[in-house]
Amino acid sequence: MRLYLLLFGLYFLAGEMSWAENRWKINPQGGITWQVKLQEPHNDHIEMSGLKVSVVFRYGVTAEGSFWLDRSMVWPTLRTVPNNTHASLMRHIAWDVPAMVTVNGHALRNEQVRNITLDGVMTVESDYSGGLTLKRILFPSVDKSACCEKYVLTYTEARPVTVEIPQVRSEAVTDASQGVDGSYRIVSVLQGNGTRMLKQGEQCTFYAVHAAYRMEEEDGEWDVEGELAARRDLVAEWQEHLVFETPDSVVNTMFAFAKVRAAESIFETKGGLLHGPGGESYYAAIWANDQAEYVNPFFPYLGYEKGNRSALCAYGHFARFMNPSYRRLPSSIIAEGEDIWDGAGDRGDAAMIAYGAARYALARGDKAEALELWPLIEWCLEYCRRQLNKEGVVASDSDELEYRFPAGEANLCTSSLYYDALCSAVYLGKALGKPVRELVLYSRQAKELRRNMENYFGGEVEGFQTYCYYKGNDCLRSWICMPLTVGIYDRKEATVAALFSPRLWTENGLLTQSGSSTFWDRSTLYALRGVFACGETEKAMEYLHYYSTQRLLGEHVPYAVEAWPEGNQRHLSAESGLYCRIIVEGMLGIRPTGLDSFELTPRLPRLWDYMNLRHIRAFGTTWDIFVSRAGNGLKVKVVKEGKVVRQQKIHEGDCLRVRL
C-alpha cells in the first residue's frame, strides 16, 4: 500500500501515467483494451444483460495464443422447476464458430490474439496463418432472448483464397417436467453460410445467434447488425447522461462502465420491469437490499426510463405485503413477482426499503410517484419503530449478509438506514404537504435514534474508538462505515482510521470482518462514499483510485464485484450502482431535500483542479454541476438547461442549498 500511495502521487504529478502492472489500458474511445502478449495466458469472465437474456462470457487466451469462449446463458423469464430464486433456464454453450470455417479446404490455423476490447460489447481481434485476420464482436440482444455474435474474416495476402462457411443449426429441447411452461427450445444458428472467394483486402462477415423459446414460439428472424446497432445505441444513451469529468481518467472510465452494468440488468417479466443482481443466480426477482436500497436511489440521476420504472415497480411489489399487523416484509420477491423468499428472517428489510424509497422519491422529483410511495415509506418507518429494543435501536433477526457473519440482536447497519429514512421522510413529507405533527414526530425520532445509536454501538474495538457492529462485537467490521453515509460523523476520525487499517483494508478492499479472508465490495463502496462525505477527501481519493484501478484495469474487469470467495467475484449489477453513488453522494455530496431541491457539499481532491457532473437527470429536469479550484476555496456552478441557477465561491466543506 505504501508503494501504491507513492505511485498515486506520481500519477497526478505527471498528469497521466502508464501503469505497467495493469493488464488492461483505457483506449481513446473510452473502452478498455488488453494488448495480448505472446505466452501470456489469462482467463476472466464478464456478465452482460438485456431485457430477455443475460450471458456470462467466460473467456481467455491460452499459452499458445488462441482465444477460448464459454457462454453461460440465462433466460430469466423461462422458468424452471422448482420455481424458486434461481429457477431461470440456464445453459453453457461452447460453440467454437471459427473452427467451423475452412479456407482452401483447411481449418483456420495458429491463432494469435492481438487484443480484446470491452466497451459495452466484447471485441476480439486475432491473426491466423495464411494472411487471415478475424474480428469477433460478442453481446446480448437489447430486447430479445438471444446472445449475438458478429465475425469479420479479412484476407491480406496476394493469392485469392476460397472460404467456406457451413449452414449450421442446433436445437435442444428441455425436459418438460423441468419447466414451468413445459419444454423449452434452445437454438444456436450460424448465419451467412456459403462459399466465396476472397482477394487481398476483402472481407466476409458471418454471424452466430444463441436463443431460447417456448415450444409454441417460432424462431426469430435475426438481424445481428441491427441488434449490434441497438446495443451500441443503448450504451451511448447511458454514456450521454450523468457524465463525470475529472483529471483522473481511471475514475472517469470506471464510472462510465458502472453506469452500463447498473442499468443493463433489468428484465422484462410478468411482474413488470425487474432489476436483477445477475451472477447466474438472481433474475426476475428483487431484493430489499440490492434493488430497494442500493441501486434504485441512483436511477433518477441517470434518468434512464426503464431504470426509474423498474425502481417504482420494485417498491410496488414490496408494498403488496404491507399489513395492519406489521408482520415483516419479505426480503425478496421472486419468480417474476409470483413468490417470495424470506429465508433469513427480518434482515432489516423495512429499513432498507424506507431508506431507498424515500431517497428515490426525492431525487425522482415526481409528485405523483412520491404520493404513491408515501404509504410504503410510512409503513416501513412504523415497522422499524415497533422493532426498537429497550435501548432504542432497531432489532432484527439478521442483516443483509444473512447469517454469514454474526449480527447480534440489533446491528449498526439497520439503525443507520432507519435514521436516514426518517430524515428523508421529513424532507419528502414537507414537499407533499403532509401534517406537520407527523413530520415533527419523525424528526424527534431521528434525533432520539441518533443518541441511542451512539450509546448502544459506540465504543472501542481493537483499539479504535469507533462502533461495535452489534452488542458484544469485539472485532472490526466493514459496516462500521454506515453512519458516515447518513451524515453521522461523531466518530469519523477513528472510524476512517479503522477502515483503512491493516485489520480491514486489503488489496481487494475491505474485509467483512478483521481476521477473515472474505470481502464483499458493497461495504467497500459504502465506505468510500462515507469517507468522502465526512470530509476525509484525500484519504478517500487515494483508496478510490486504487480500488478503481484494480477493478477496471486489473485481472478481473471491468466492474465492481459481489464477493470472494463466495460467487467467485460475480459482476452483480447493484454494486455498480453503489460505485456511481460514491461520486454522486460522496464526492459531490448531493443530498435531496425536496422534489426540486438538494444540498451540495463538493469534495474536490487536492490534486484536482476541477470536477464536473454533467447531464444529471434528477428532480425532473436536466442540469450540471461544475466545481473548480478558486484560490483557497472552490467555485461551484449549477446550470439547469443552459441557465445558471446557482454560482458561488465556497470554502472546502461548505454546504450549498440549491433549488432547481
N, C-alpha and C positions, 0 to 999 in steps of 0.2 A: 504493500500500500504506500509506503514512503516513496518508493521508486515511482509509483504512479503519480503521486502528488507533484513530484519534481517534473515529470513529463507533462503533467497538466499545465503547469506554469509555463513551460517552454512552448507548449501548443499555442497558448494565447499570445505570448511574446512574438512568436513567429508569424502569427496570423492564421496560418494553415500548416499543418504538419503531416507528414507521411508516417502512418503508424505501421511500421514494417511487420509488427507481430499480428496484425489483423488479416484474416483470410480474405475478407470482403472489402471493397472500396466503394465509396459513393461515386456514381458516374455523372457526367454532365447533364443528363436528362432527369436526374433526381431519383433514379433507382440505385440498386447496389449490384456490383458485379464481382464475381470471383474469376480472376485470371488464373486458369489451371496450369500448374507446372508439371513437368514430367515426374513420374514416380512420387506423386503427392496424393495418395488415396484419401478419400474423405467421404463420409456419409452424413445425411441430415434428413429432416422432414419438415414440411410446411403444410398448414391447412389453408384451403381456400373454399369459399362458400357462395351459393346462390340461393334463390328463393325455394328451390325444389331439390337441391343436392348440396352435399359437402364432400370434399375429397382431400385426403391427406396424401400428398406426394412424398413417398419415401424414395430418396434418390441418392446418387453418389457417383464418384469416379473411381474406377479400380486402379490398382497399381500399374496396370498396363495402359491406362489412359482412356478406357471406354466408359460410356455412360450406362448406368442401370437405373431402372424405374419400376416401382411398385405403386399402383394406385389403390388406396384404401377408400372405397366408395361408400357413401352413406346417403340413403334416401329417407329423410325424416318422416314423410307422410305415407310411406309404405310400411305399415306397422306389422310387427311380428308378435308371436305368442310366446310367453305371456306379455300382454301389452303394458309393460312397466316403463320405468325411466329410460332403460337402454334399448327399447324394442324398436329401433329403426332397422330397416333392411340394410345389411352391410355385406360387401364382398371385396376381396382383394383381386385386382385384375393386373396381371403381369405381362400383358401383350408386349412383345418386342417388335414394334412396327418396322423399323429399318431392316430387321432380319428377314422380313417378307419380300423385300425388294431385291431384284437381281439386275446387274449391269453386265452386258455382254455374256449373260448366262451364269455369272458368278455372284455370290452374295457380297455385300459391302464388307470390306476388309480393313483391319488395322485402324480402328477408330482412335483418334486423339482429340479429346475435348479441348477446345480453346478457351471457352468462357461460359459461365452461367450467369444470367441476369434475372433479378427479381424486381418487378415494378407494378405489381397487381396481376401480372401473369408471370410464368416462368419461361425463359428463353434459353435454349441450349444450342451452342454453335460448335460444330465438330468438323474435323478433316478426316478423310478416308484415303486409302491408297488409290492411285489412278486418277488424281486430279479432281476428286469429288469432295464437295462440302455439303453439310446438312444442317439446316436450322429447324429445331423443334420449338413450337410455342404451345404451352400447356395451360389450361384454365377451365374453370367451371362455367356452365351457362348461367346467365343472369337470372333467367326466369323459367328454365326448363330442367327436366330431370336428367341432365347429362353432363359428363366431362368431355371437353372437346380438345382436339389436338391438330395443329397445322404443321405440315412438314414441307420444307422447301429444299429440293436437291439441286445443286448447281454444279456444272461441269466446267473445268478451267483449262483443259489441255486441247491440243490441236485436232487430233483424230476423233471423229464423231463416235459416240457410243450408243448402244441400244438399252433402254431402261424398260423393265417390265414390272408393273405394279399389279398384283393379283386382285381379283374380286374376292373379298373375304367377309363372311358374316358368321358370327357365332351366337347361339341363343341357348340360355339355360332357363329351365322352368323350375321354380322352387316348389318345395313340398307344400301342398295346400293346407295340411294340418298345422303348418308353422306360420301361416299368415292370417292376420285379422280379416283380410278380404280374400282369402284363399291363396291360390298360386300367384306369383309374380313372374314376369319375364325379364331377364337381364340380357341385353343385346349389345354386342360390340360389332361395329361395321367399319370397314376400310373403304373410303371413297376416293374417287379419282383413278380407278383402275384402268389399265390399258398398256399398250406398248408404244413407245415413242423414241425418236432419235434425238439426242442432244448434241449440238455443236458447241464449240468453245464459247463460254459466256452465257449459254442458255440454261434455263431452269425448268423444272417440272414441280408442280405442287399437288400434294395429296393430303388426305385428312383421315382421322380416326375419331369415332364417337362411341362412348360407352354410356348406355342409358338403361333405365328400368321402367317397366309399365305394369299396370294391372292387366289381367288377361283380356278384358274387353277393349282395352285401348289399342289403337293402331300405332305402328311405328311412326315416329316423327319424320318429317322431311327436313333434313338437317342442312342448313346454310351456315357452315362453320365460319366463313368470312363475316357474315352478319352477326354471328354470336361473338366473334372476337371484337368487332367494332362496338357492340353493345357493352361488353365488359370494359373495354378501354374508355368508352364514354362515361360509364358509371364511375370508374376510378377517377377520371378527370373532373367529374362533378364534385366528388368529395374533396379533391385537391384544390378546387377553386374557392372553397369555403373554409373558414377558420384557418387562415394561413399564418403560420408562426415564422417570423423573420428575426434572426439574431446573427451575430458574428460566428456562432457555433454551428457549422454545417451538420455535425453529428446529431445534435439535439433537434435541429430543424427537420432533418430527414426522418429520425425516429418518430417524431410527432406526426409527420405526414403518413408514414407507414401505419402508425397506430390507428389513425382515422379509418384506414381501409379495413383492418381486422375488426375494429369495434362495430363498423357499420355493415359489413357484408354478411354477418352471421345472423340473418333474420330470415325466418322460414314462413312460407305461406301455408297455413294449416286450417283445419276445420274450425279451430278456435280463434282464427284471426292471425295477424302477423305476430309471431312469437320470436323474440330474440333468444338465441340459444348459445350456451357456452361452447359446444362443439367437443373436440377431443375424442371423437369416435365413441362418445358415451352419452352426451347430453343434448338432445334435439327435441324439437316440437314440445318444449316444456320450458317453464320459467322457475326461477328461484328468488326467494326474498332477498338474498344477498347479491348474487351475480347481476340480476336484472333490476330489481326494485331499488337496491342500494347503490351498486357500483356504476352501471352504465347508463341507466335511464336519466339521471340528472345531467349527463353530458350531452344528450341528443339535442336539446334546444339550441345549444351553442353552435353545433354543426349545421342545424337546420335541415337535416335530411328527413324528408317527409315520412318515409317508411320507418325511420328510427323513432320519430315522435309518435307515429301511430302505434308502433309496437309497444312503446312505453305506456301509452294510455290503455292499450289492450291488456297489458300485464297487470296494471293496477285494477282494471275492471275485473279480471279473473280473481284476484285476491279479495276484492270487495264482495264477491258472491258468498264468501264464507263468514261475513260479519254475522253476529248472532247476539240476541239480547242477554244471553247468559255469560257472555265474554269467555267462551271456550277459545282456545288458541287457534290461530290461523295455521293452515298447512305451510310447511317450509317450501314446498314445491308443488306446482300444478303441472301434471304430466299428460302424455298421450293425447296431444292436440287439445288439451283442456278438458278431457273426459275423466280424468282420475287425479289423485293426489299422492304425494309422498310426504310422510311426516315421521320418518323412522328415527330421528334424533330428538324427538320431543320438541319442546319450545326452545329454539336456539336464540331467542331474542328477535324472532321474526317480525313481530309487530313494530319494534323499534326500527328495524331495517326499513320496513315499508313506510312508516310515518316519515322517517328521515328523507328517504328518496322521493316519495310522492310530494312532499312539501317543497323540496328544492326543485324538483321538476316543474311543478305548477308555477312557482315564482319565475323561474327562468323562461318557461314557455311563454308567459305573458298573455295567455288566452283566458279571459274571464270565464267563459262558458266551461272550458275544461277544468279550471280551478274549482268552480262550483260543483262540478261532477265529482271531483276528487275530495272535496272537503269532508263529506261524511266518513270516508275511509280514514282520513287523517285523524279526525276526531275519535273514531272508534279505536284506532291503534294507540292513541295517546291515553285514552281511558283504560285500555287493557294494560298498558305499561304501569299506569298509576296503581292499578289493582295488584300488580306484581311487586310493589315496593316491599322490601323486608323491614324488619323493625329498625334497622339503621338507615332506612330511607333511600336505598339503591335498588335497582331492578333485579329481581331474582329470575333465573331461567334454568332449564334442565341442562343446557349445553351452550355452545357458541357455534359460530359458522364452521369451525373445524370438526364439529360433530363427534366429540369424544376422542379424537386422535391425540389430543393433549388435554390435560385437566383444565377445567374452567370454574370449578367451585360452585357454590350456591348462587353467586352473583359475580359477573365479570365486568371488567372495565369497559369493554367494547360496547356492550348493550346499553349501559348507562350513558356513555358518551353520545351514542346515536339518539337516545331518548332526549337528552339535553338539547342537542341541535334541533331535533324535530320540534320541541317546544318553542325554541327561539324562532324557527321558521314559521310556525303556526301563528305566532303573534304578528309577524310581517304580513303573512297571507291573509289572516283574518281581518286586519285593517284594510287591506286592498279590497276585500269582499264585503266590507261593511258589517262584519259580524259584531254581536253585542260586546260592548266594552268590558263588561264584567267577566265574560268568558276569557277575553284576551288578557285581562289583568291577572286572572287566575293562572293562566299558562305562564305568564311572566314570573309570578310568585313561585310557581312550582319549579321553574327552571333555576331560579336563584337558590331555592332550598336544595334542589338536587345537586347543584354545583358544590355547595357546602358539604353535603353528605358524601359526595364522591371524594372530596379531599380528606375527610375524616376516615372514610372506610378504606380507600385504596392507597392514599398517600403514605409513603414510608420508605425505609431504607432497604434496598435489595442489592446484594452483592457489593456493598459499599457505595451505591448511588442513591441519593435522596430523590427517588422517582416514584413509581407506582408499583404496588403489588397487583398483579393481574386479577387475583382473587384472594380472599382472606386465607392466610396461611401459605401463600405462594412465596417461596424463598429463592427463586431463580429468575433471572431476567427473561422477559417475554417480548417478542417483537411488537405486540399490540399495545405496549405502553405508549406508542405514538398517538393513539386515538385522541386524547384530549387536545393535542396540538392541532388536529384537523378541525376541531369545532370551537376554536377560539379560547381555549383554556390554557394559559401559558404560565401558571403559577410555578410549575416545576420544570420549566423548559430547559434551563442550563443542564441540570443533572440528567434529564430525560434524553436530550440530544447527546450528551457525553456517553450515556449508557448504550444508546442505539448504535453509535459508531465505535464503540469499544471492541476490542478483540473477542469479548464474550459473545457478541451478537453478530457483528459485521464480518462477512466473508467475501471471497471473490465473486460469489453469486448473490450478494445482497444479504438480507437479514436472515439469520436462523430463526425458526419459530420459537425456540427455547434455547438458552445457553446450555452448552454441554451436549446438544443434539447435533445431528448432521442434516436435519430436514429444513428445507426452505420453501416458502410459498411467496411468490412475487407480490401477491396482493398486499401483504404487510409492508414490504419494501416500498411499494408505490404509495401507500398511505403515509408512510414515514417521510418520504421525500417531500410530499405535499405539505405535511405538517411542519417540517423543519423550515421550508421556505416561508410558510405562513407566519411562523413565530419570529421571523426576522433573522434567523441564522443563515443568511443568504450565501455567504462564501462556503460554509461547510456543506450546505445542501448542493451547491453548484458543483463542487468537487466530486461528490458522490453521484449526482445525476449524470454528469458527463461520463464518469467511469461506467456506471450501470448501462447507459445508452450505448456506449461503445461495445460493451460485451454482448448486449442483446442484438444490436443492429449489424455489427461487423465481425463478430467473433466466430465461434464454432457452431452455434445453433442460432439461426437467424430467421426472420428479421423482427420478431415481435416479443413482447413480454410473454412470460410463460406461466403455467399454473404452479407447478411444484416439482420437487425432486426429494426422494426417489419416487414418490407416487406419481403415476402418469407419465413418467419419462419426459418431463418438461413439455407437456402438450401446449399448443397455442390456443388456450381458451380465450374467447373473444373479449369478455368483460374486463380482463386485466388491461387490455389495450385502451379501453375507456378510462380506466384508472390512470394510465400513463398520461393521457390527454388532460386529465383533471389536475395533474401536478402543475401544468402550465397555466390552465385557466384559473384555478382556485388557489394555487400555491404561489407561483411566480408573479402572476398578475393580481392575485388577491381579490378576485371578483366574488362578492357575497351578495346574492339577490336580497333586496329589502322590500320589493313590491313587484307588481306586474310590469312596471316600466322603470324600475329604479334599482340601484345596486351601490354597494360600497366597493371602492377600488384602492388596493394597497399594493402598488407595484414593488417588486424586489429585484432591482437591477444589479446583477453581479458586478463586482468592482472592475473586472477586466473587460466588460462590455461597455460600449458607448451608446447602445440603443437596443430596444426590443419592440417589435410591433406584432399585434394580433389583428389581422385584417379579415374583413368579410364575416364578422360574427353575426349569427342569425337569431340570437336570443332576444326575448322581450318583444317578439312580433315585428322586428324590423332588422335592417342590416346596418352594421356600424363597425367602427375600427378604433383601436387603441394604439397610440404612438407614445412611446416612452424613450426619452433621450437624456443624456447627462448634461447638466447645466451648472457649471461651477461646482459647488459643494452639494448641490441638490439635484433634483430631477425635474424635467419639463414633461408634463403629461398633457396629451391632447386626445379628446374623444370626438370622433367625427361620425355623424349619423347621415347616411345617404348623401355624402358630399358636403354637409354643413357642419361646422364646428359647434358642438353643444357645450363643451367644457374644455378650457385650456388654462393650465395653472402650473406655476413652479412650486414644488413642494420639497420638504426635507425628507431624507430617507426614512421610511417607516410611517410617514403621514398617510392618513386615510382620506380619500376624496369621496364625497357623496354625489352621485350622478343620477339625473332623471332624463330619460330619453324622450 
